[in-house]
Amino acid sequence: MGKSLRSKQKLRMRGIKRKNITGPHEHDRAVRLAEHAKERLEEQIKSDEQAKDVSEDKDESMDVDAEKKKVDTHGWKGSGHEAWRHKKADKVKKRKSAIVFHKKGGKKNKK
């Protein structure tokens, strides 16, 4: 009768499955990911060392701060509501300018 996920039988079987089937797979995956991360870290360290060697050879007196551009954070950013209103207004303008209603017999019967 115990079909609920709270039943002791279901809980027990899930625990066994977690321990014997999915547990080893998760462990193996974690080990593979750790090895991959370690390899990527070693490659990054090597490339950083090579970049340092190249930059030291070029010019030691060069300013690193002069190369970086500062990001301007001064001023009002605006709000999402304002952007939405402007976007909506542009759509309405386009719609109104595209649709033209003529009076009955106004344009066709002019001579």
CORMOLIN-V941987 format. One record per residue. N is the residue number from 1. SS is DSSP state (A for helix, B for strand, O for the rest). PHI is phi as a letter, one per 30 degrees, with the letter a starting at -180 (none if undefined). PSI is psi in degrees with one decimal (* if undefined). Layout:
n=N ss=SS phi=PHI psi=PSI
n=N ss=SS phi=PHI psi=PSI
//
This chain:
n=1 ss=O phi=none psi=-24.2
n=2 ss=O phi=d psi=88.7
n=3 ss=O phi=c psi=-10.9
n=4 ss=O phi=d psi=151.9
n=5 ss=O phi=d psi=-11.4
n=6 ss=O phi=c psi=-2.2
n=7 ss=O phi=d psi=149.4
n=8 ss=A phi=d psi=-36.5
n=9 ss=A phi=d psi=-46.2
n=10 ss=A phi=d psi=-43.8
n=11 ss=A phi=d psi=-42.4
n=12 ss=A phi=d psi=-45.1
n=13 ss=A phi=d psi=-38.5
n=14 ss=A phi=d psi=-38.2
n=15 ss=A phi=d psi=-42.2
n=16 ss=A phi=d psi=-44.1
n=17 ss=A phi=d psi=-41.7
n=18 ss=A phi=d psi=-39.7
n=19 ss=A phi=d psi=-44.0
n=20 ss=A phi=c psi=-30.0
n=21 ss=A phi=c psi=-61.0
n=22 ss=A phi=d psi=-25.9
n=23 ss=A phi=e psi=-52.3
n=24 ss=A phi=d psi=-37.7
n=25 ss=A phi=d psi=-42.9
n=26 ss=A phi=d psi=-39.9
n=27 ss=A phi=d psi=-45.5
n=28 ss=A phi=d psi=-42.0
n=29 ss=A phi=d psi=-42.3
n=30 ss=A phi=d psi=-39.0
n=31 ss=A phi=d psi=-44.7
n=32 ss=A phi=d psi=-43.0
n=33 ss=A phi=d psi=-38.2
n=34 ss=A phi=d psi=-41.3
n=35 ss=A phi=d psi=-42.4
n=36 ss=A phi=d psi=-42.2
n=37 ss=A phi=d psi=-38.5
n=38 ss=A phi=d psi=-42.1
n=39 ss=A phi=d psi=-43.5
n=40 ss=A phi=d psi=-38.0
n=41 ss=A phi=d psi=-42.3
n=42 ss=A phi=d psi=-41.6
n=43 ss=A phi=d psi=-40.9
n=44 ss=A phi=d psi=-41.0
n=45 ss=A phi=d psi=-41.8
n=46 ss=A phi=d psi=-43.2
n=47 ss=A phi=d psi=-35.4
n=48 ss=A phi=d psi=-40.8
n=49 ss=A phi=d psi=-41.6
n=50 ss=A phi=d psi=-39.1
n=51 ss=A phi=d psi=-38.2
n=52 ss=A phi=d psi=-43.0
n=53 ss=A phi=d psi=-42.5
n=54 ss=A phi=d psi=-43.0
n=55 ss=A phi=d psi=-33.4
n=56 ss=A phi=d psi=-34.7
n=57 ss=A phi=d psi=-36.0
n=58 ss=A phi=d psi=-66.3
n=59 ss=O phi=a psi=118.2
n=60 ss=O phi=d psi=-22.5
n=61 ss=O phi=d psi=0.1
n=62 ss=O phi=d psi=137.5
n=63 ss=O phi=d psi=127.7
n=64 ss=O phi=d psi=-32.6
n=65 ss=O phi=d psi=-27.9
n=66 ss=O phi=d psi=-27.1
n=67 ss=O phi=d psi=-34.4
n=68 ss=O phi=d psi=133.8
n=69 ss=O phi=c psi=138.9
n=70 ss=O phi=d psi=145.2
n=71 ss=O phi=c psi=130.3
n=72 ss=O phi=d psi=115.2
n=73 ss=O phi=c psi=10.1
n=74 ss=O phi=d psi=143.3
n=75 ss=O phi=j psi=172.5
n=76 ss=O phi=d psi=132.2
n=77 ss=O phi=d psi=-32.0
n=78 ss=O phi=j psi=167.5
n=79 ss=O phi=b psi=159.7
n=80 ss=A phi=d psi=-33.9
n=81 ss=A phi=d psi=-41.0
n=82 ss=A phi=d psi=-44.9
n=83 ss=A phi=d psi=-40.8
n=84 ss=A phi=d psi=-43.3
n=85 ss=A phi=d psi=-43.2
n=86 ss=A phi=d psi=-41.2
n=87 ss=A phi=d psi=-42.9
n=88 ss=A phi=d psi=-40.4
n=89 ss=A phi=d psi=-39.3
n=90 ss=A phi=d psi=-40.0
n=91 ss=A phi=d psi=-40.9
n=92 ss=A phi=d psi=-41.2
n=93 ss=A phi=d psi=-44.0
n=94 ss=A phi=d psi=-41.4
n=95 ss=A phi=d psi=-43.8
n=96 ss=A phi=d psi=-36.5
n=97 ss=A phi=d psi=-23.2
n=98 ss=A phi=d psi=-29.7
n=99 ss=O phi=c psi=126.3
n=100 ss=O phi=b psi=124.5
n=101 ss=O phi=c psi=129.8
n=102 ss=O phi=c psi=150.9
n=103 ss=O phi=d psi=155.8
n=104 ss=O phi=d psi=122.8
n=105 ss=O phi=i psi=6.9
n=106 ss=O phi=d psi=-50.6
n=107 ss=O phi=d psi=-35.9
n=108 ss=O phi=d psi=-36.8
n=109 ss=O phi=c psi=5.3
n=110 ss=O phi=d psi=135.0
n=111 ss=O phi=b psi=*
//
